[in-house]
């Protein structure tokens, strides 16, 4: 048993090192560089047309009710496709991930998270536009798409598509499911003393009910959950910020200063800051991308299901998800952490609070004992929405690996539900690292595809702008 534990420990250490390698500076600069290149090629249209993008998402651009263009080429409305994308990205990273970034990278990491999201809007616009433009039909006549289908336009597209879909399936099991169900079980056990086995059974049954219904049930669930949980969480976050409004100028100034000179803000609201500007950039960029997934490509799978004949319009709708996820949700979370003074708090061992503990401390400064319950409920809602969103994206990737044979999708759904059960009762440090690796490996073929087809995509988007 001791030998086995040593071997497992070694494997875990190798996985951690591989995670650090794939999420090293080369990938961060590739993601940022691609976004900057696309933003310039698009002549900053993502910024100029942000208002138009929200009008499209809300169906107020004269193209149809509830965000759906007048066509029958997709399975769900454009707005439902967006909420499915948001469900997959708005997980625990919006709550716990921000706290982790601001501890490991200092308060300035929040600044780089926001910068990354603004640049990432161009990447998400292009990759989603391409996913809709190159979508296809499966043997059931259902609309399917995503980077693995877009890659067919490239010389080595079949190989790239295979690896993207493979990593997407593993990412759906890990980051999209097990890590989320584990967060639900931990939150409910710590706050409400709900046994993890009971949570595992409940989450598994709910997951089965959702995945058996396919994209229709998933879209209806996310369309209800995403606005509700987003508003619910934002109200709590704003309550924390307003309670500490006197600290707001110092918090905002400190975040901006710490992005370039972290040690200049040591003490006061932020406690002792020992990171460098490079570490602030590293954690801000990586956690920002982890949160909104711009450049990873998975959101294109949901975008391709939208009922629209206009790929660019759906690309703009998908782009709003990046802005809402990081520039809004993550920003307000980080500002609440900074203004509340929680960043300077330590535990009983004198160690700085991090992750869930830091978030709980921030909300407890305003909501008292209810703060813990509020955060736990938010984690449960966000995490289950992510499970639902990733169920569709992972299934479509699995279907691609099965060469479009939908009859085998039940295998995936069965395994996906079992993963939800396993996630609730297992220790998942190794799974987190493996999922991180799969996310990174998804990004590589996706960015290759985006860059190869960028001239065509940017031309489509610029022509669309002239036509409107």
DASUL-V478111 format. One record per residue. N is the residue number from 1. RES is the residue in one letter. PSI is psi in whole degrees, 0 to 359 (NA if undefined). Layout:
# DASUL-V478111
n=N res=RES psi=PSI
n=N res=RES psi=PSI
This chain:
# DASUL-V478111
n=1 res=X psi=320
n=2 res=X psi=319
n=3 res=X psi=319
n=4 res=X psi=317
n=5 res=X psi=322
n=6 res=X psi=318
n=7 res=X psi=317
n=8 res=X psi=321
n=9 res=X psi=319
n=10 res=X psi=317
n=11 res=X psi=316
n=12 res=X psi=321
n=13 res=X psi=320
n=14 res=X psi=318
n=15 res=X psi=320
n=16 res=X psi=318
n=17 res=X psi=321
n=18 res=X psi=322
n=19 res=X psi=315
n=20 res=X psi=325
n=21 res=X psi=311
n=22 res=X psi=332
n=23 res=X psi=28
n=24 res=X psi=183
n=25 res=X psi=327
n=26 res=X psi=318
n=27 res=X psi=321
n=28 res=X psi=317
n=29 res=X psi=330
n=30 res=X psi=316
n=31 res=X psi=313
n=32 res=X psi=316
n=33 res=X psi=319
n=34 res=X psi=316
n=35 res=X psi=317
n=36 res=X psi=316
n=37 res=X psi=315
n=38 res=X psi=321
n=39 res=X psi=317
n=40 res=X psi=317
n=41 res=X psi=328
n=42 res=X psi=2
n=43 res=X psi=40
n=44 res=X psi=29
n=45 res=X psi=326
n=46 res=X psi=323
n=47 res=X psi=313
n=48 res=X psi=327
n=49 res=X psi=21
n=50 res=X psi=319
n=51 res=X psi=318
n=52 res=X psi=321
n=53 res=X psi=317
n=54 res=X psi=325
n=55 res=X psi=320
n=56 res=X psi=315
n=57 res=X psi=326
n=58 res=X psi=2
n=59 res=X psi=27
n=60 res=X psi=25
n=61 res=X psi=13
n=62 res=X psi=19
n=63 res=X psi=13
n=64 res=X psi=164
n=65 res=X psi=140
n=66 res=X psi=34
n=67 res=X psi=10
n=68 res=X psi=128
n=69 res=X psi=161
n=70 res=X psi=88
n=71 res=X psi=177
n=72 res=X psi=34
n=73 res=X psi=354
n=74 res=X psi=185
n=75 res=X psi=331
n=76 res=X psi=166
n=77 res=X psi=161
n=78 res=X psi=322
n=79 res=X psi=321
n=80 res=X psi=323
n=81 res=X psi=320
n=82 res=X psi=315
n=83 res=X psi=329
n=84 res=X psi=319
n=85 res=X psi=313
n=86 res=X psi=322
n=87 res=X psi=321
n=88 res=X psi=332
n=89 res=X psi=328
n=90 res=X psi=70
n=91 res=X psi=207
n=92 res=X psi=344
n=93 res=X psi=331
n=94 res=X psi=338
n=95 res=X psi=300
n=96 res=X psi=324
n=97 res=X psi=322
n=98 res=X psi=316
n=99 res=X psi=318
n=100 res=X psi=316
n=101 res=X psi=319
n=102 res=X psi=347
n=103 res=X psi=312
n=104 res=X psi=329
n=105 res=X psi=7
n=106 res=X psi=169
n=107 res=X psi=335
n=108 res=X psi=344
n=109 res=X psi=329
n=110 res=X psi=321
n=111 res=X psi=315
n=112 res=X psi=332
n=113 res=X psi=315
n=114 res=X psi=315
n=115 res=X psi=317
n=116 res=X psi=320
n=117 res=X psi=321
n=118 res=X psi=319
n=119 res=X psi=321
n=120 res=X psi=342
n=121 res=X psi=323
n=122 res=X psi=318
n=123 res=X psi=314
n=124 res=X psi=322
n=125 res=X psi=313
n=126 res=X psi=312
n=127 res=X psi=325
n=128 res=X psi=322
n=129 res=X psi=315
n=130 res=X psi=322
n=131 res=X psi=323
n=132 res=X psi=320
n=133 res=X psi=327
n=134 res=X psi=18
n=135 res=X psi=167
n=136 res=X psi=194
n=137 res=X psi=143
n=138 res=X psi=185
n=139 res=X psi=344
n=140 res=X psi=0
n=141 res=X psi=10
n=142 res=X psi=146
n=143 res=X psi=127
n=144 res=X psi=152
n=145 res=X psi=186
n=146 res=X psi=176
n=147 res=X psi=326
n=148 res=X psi=331
n=149 res=X psi=323
n=150 res=X psi=324
n=151 res=X psi=345
n=152 res=X psi=340
n=153 res=X psi=355
n=154 res=X psi=158
n=155 res=X psi=315
n=156 res=X psi=36
n=157 res=X psi=323
n=158 res=X psi=320
n=159 res=X psi=313
n=160 res=X psi=317
n=161 res=X psi=320
n=162 res=X psi=311
n=163 res=X psi=322
n=164 res=X psi=312
n=165 res=X psi=320
n=166 res=X psi=312
n=167 res=X psi=329
n=168 res=X psi=321
n=169 res=X psi=313
n=170 res=X psi=323
n=171 res=X psi=325
n=172 res=X psi=322
n=173 res=X psi=319
n=174 res=X psi=280
n=175 res=X psi=324
n=176 res=X psi=343
n=177 res=X psi=291
n=178 res=X psi=315
n=179 res=X psi=328
n=180 res=X psi=315
n=181 res=X psi=326
n=182 res=X psi=321
n=183 res=X psi=321
n=184 res=X psi=312
n=185 res=X psi=317
n=186 res=X psi=315
n=187 res=X psi=315
n=188 res=X psi=329
n=189 res=X psi=314
n=190 res=X psi=319
n=191 res=X psi=316
n=192 res=X psi=2
n=193 res=X psi=31
n=194 res=X psi=124
n=195 res=X psi=141
n=196 res=X psi=328
n=197 res=X psi=321
n=198 res=X psi=318
n=199 res=X psi=320
n=200 res=X psi=316
n=201 res=X psi=315
n=202 res=X psi=314
n=203 res=X psi=320
n=204 res=X psi=314
n=205 res=X psi=316
n=206 res=X psi=321
n=207 res=X psi=318
n=208 res=X psi=314
n=209 res=X psi=321
n=210 res=X psi=311
n=211 res=X psi=331
n=212 res=X psi=334
n=213 res=X psi=350
n=214 res=X psi=197
n=215 res=X psi=329
n=216 res=X psi=311
n=217 res=X psi=319
n=218 res=X psi=316
n=219 res=X psi=318
n=220 res=X psi=319
n=221 res=X psi=310
n=222 res=X psi=328
n=223 res=X psi=331
n=224 res=X psi=316
n=225 res=X psi=315
n=226 res=X psi=309
n=227 res=X psi=319
n=228 res=X psi=308
n=229 res=X psi=328
n=230 res=X psi=312
n=231 res=X psi=318
n=232 res=X psi=313
n=233 res=X psi=319
n=234 res=X psi=323
n=235 res=X psi=317
n=236 res=X psi=319
n=237 res=X psi=317
n=238 res=X psi=326
n=239 res=X psi=319
n=240 res=X psi=315
n=241 res=X psi=315
n=242 res=X psi=327
n=243 res=X psi=325
n=244 res=X psi=38
n=245 res=X psi=334
n=246 res=X psi=333
n=247 res=X psi=353
n=248 res=X psi=313
n=249 res=X psi=320
n=250 res=X psi=323
n=251 res=X psi=312
n=252 res=X psi=317
n=253 res=X psi=320
n=254 res=X psi=320
n=255 res=X psi=316
n=256 res=X psi=316
n=257 res=X psi=318
n=258 res=X psi=340
n=259 res=X psi=332
n=260 res=X psi=335
n=261 res=X psi=77
n=262 res=X psi=319
n=263 res=X psi=344
n=264 res=X psi=345
n=265 res=X psi=14
n=266 res=X psi=141
n=267 res=X psi=178
n=268 res=X psi=231
n=269 res=X psi=336
n=270 res=X psi=359
n=271 res=X psi=203
n=272 res=X psi=121
n=273 res=X psi=119
n=274 res=X psi=4
n=275 res=X psi=168
n=276 res=X psi=170
n=277 res=X psi=325
n=278 res=X psi=319
n=279 res=X psi=324
n=280 res=X psi=315
n=281 res=X psi=315
n=282 res=X psi=309
n=283 res=X psi=328
n=284 res=X psi=314
n=285 res=X psi=312
n=286 res=X psi=317
n=287 res=X psi=330
n=288 res=X psi=315
n=289 res=X psi=321
n=290 res=X psi=325
n=291 res=X psi=310
n=292 res=X psi=349
n=293 res=X psi=18
n=294 res=X psi=121
n=295 res=X psi=342
n=296 res=X psi=332
n=297 res=X psi=342
n=298 res=X psi=326
n=299 res=X psi=334
n=300 res=X psi=334
n=301 res=X psi=317
n=302 res=X psi=321
n=303 res=X psi=324
n=304 res=X psi=343
n=305 res=X psi=356
n=306 res=X psi=144
n=307 res=X psi=86
n=308 res=X psi=151
n=309 res=X psi=5
n=310 res=X psi=97
n=311 res=X psi=321
n=312 res=X psi=318
n=313 res=X psi=316
n=314 res=X psi=328
n=315 res=X psi=318
n=316 res=X psi=320
n=317 res=X psi=316
n=318 res=X psi=323
n=319 res=X psi=326
n=320 res=X psi=334
n=321 res=X psi=322
n=322 res=X psi=315
n=323 res=X psi=313
n=324 res=X psi=318
n=325 res=X psi=312
n=326 res=X psi=307
n=327 res=X psi=333
n=328 res=X psi=296
n=329 res=X psi=307
n=330 res=X psi=322
n=331 res=X psi=312
n=332 res=X psi=324
n=333 res=X psi=312
n=334 res=X psi=320
n=335 res=X psi=321
n=336 res=X psi=319
n=337 res=X psi=317
n=338 res=X psi=313
n=339 res=X psi=329
n=340 res=X psi=343
n=341 res=X psi=4
n=342 res=X psi=334
n=343 res=X psi=338
n=344 res=X psi=2
n=345 res=X psi=154
n=346 res=X psi=162
n=347 res=X psi=188
n=348 res=X psi=342
n=349 res=X psi=2
n=350 res=X psi=9
n=351 res=X psi=143
n=352 res=X psi=139
n=353 res=X psi=143
n=354 res=X psi=164
n=355 res=X psi=226
n=356 res=X psi=319
n=357 res=X psi=321
n=358 res=X psi=316
n=359 res=X psi=318
n=360 res=X psi=317
n=361 res=X psi=320
n=362 res=X psi=314
n=363 res=X psi=331
n=364 res=X psi=337
n=365 res=X psi=337
n=366 res=X psi=315
n=367 res=X psi=358
n=368 res=X psi=221
n=369 res=X psi=336
n=370 res=X psi=342
n=371 res=X psi=319
n=372 res=X psi=316
n=373 res=X psi=319
n=374 res=X psi=310
n=375 res=X psi=319
n=376 res=X psi=319
n=377 res=X psi=318
n=378 res=X psi=317
n=379 res=X psi=316
n=380 res=X psi=316
n=381 res=X psi=312
n=382 res=X psi=317
n=383 res=X psi=318
n=384 res=X psi=324
n=385 res=X psi=322
n=386 res=X psi=319
n=387 res=X psi=316
n=388 res=X psi=314
n=389 res=X psi=317
n=390 res=X psi=338
n=391 res=X psi=317
n=392 res=X psi=314
n=393 res=X psi=318
n=394 res=X psi=322
n=395 res=X psi=319
n=396 res=X psi=324
n=397 res=X psi=319
n=398 res=X psi=318
n=399 res=X psi=321
n=400 res=X psi=318
n=401 res=X psi=329
n=402 res=X psi=16
n=403 res=X psi=38
n=404 res=X psi=8
n=405 res=X psi=104
n=406 res=X psi=341
n=407 res=X psi=337
n=408 res=X psi=359
n=409 res=X psi=332
n=410 res=X psi=328
n=411 res=X psi=313
n=412 res=X psi=314
n=413 res=X psi=321
n=414 res=X psi=312
n=415 res=X psi=321
n=416 res=X psi=318
n=417 res=X psi=321
n=418 res=X psi=325
n=419 res=X psi=325
n=420 res=X psi=320
n=421 res=X psi=313
n=422 res=X psi=321
n=423 res=X psi=327
n=424 res=X psi=331
n=425 res=X psi=358
n=426 res=X psi=159
n=427 res=X psi=129
n=428 res=X psi=22
n=429 res=X psi=316
n=430 res=X psi=323
n=431 res=X psi=320
n=432 res=X psi=313
n=433 res=X psi=319
n=434 res=X psi=320
n=435 res=X psi=320
n=436 res=X psi=318
n=437 res=X psi=316
n=438 res=X psi=320
n=439 res=X psi=315
n=440 res=X psi=318
n=441 res=X psi=335
n=442 res=X psi=322
n=443 res=X psi=324
n=444 res=X psi=303
n=445 res=X psi=328
n=446 res=X psi=315
n=447 res=X psi=325
n=448 res=X psi=314
n=449 res=X psi=313
n=450 res=X psi=316
n=451 res=X psi=320
n=452 res=X psi=324
n=453 res=X psi=11
n=454 res=X psi=323
n=455 res=X psi=316
n=456 res=X psi=315
n=457 res=X psi=315
n=458 res=X psi=325
n=459 res=X psi=319
n=460 res=X psi=316
n=461 res=X psi=320
n=462 res=X psi=320
n=463 res=X psi=323
n=464 res=X psi=322
n=465 res=X psi=320
n=466 res=X psi=329
n=467 res=X psi=346
n=468 res=X psi=NA
